[in-house]
Amino acid sequence: LLEPVDERGWSRRPAFDKLALIASSAARFIDTAEYTGQVVQLDQWMLRTVLATLAAPATQDCAIAVNLSGRSFGSPGFTEEVQALVQASGVAPQRLVF
């Protein structure tokens, strides 16, 4: 990825630098969650948050794609938990994309 910089080597678009920092921080955060075994709880929180967003009136015509850890897919009761969360939210299941 090429980014225009000024004579000091600084980005001419500070927002790009912040986005790059956030992305690298997010990767470290997820790696740490995987390593410590907290990623399944993180995925559960993400699903609840996404479903709450999809349940809002302003997002009725939207679908959201969610990336979850392989550990979540392999955890006991995962399918039943997702079904229960979707049913409780009232969101049509096809609006949640894996």
Salt bridges, closest charged atoms under 4 A:
GLU3 OE1 - ARG13 NH2 2.87
ASP6 OD2 - ARG8 NH2 2.69
GLU34 OE1 - ARG71 NE 3.32
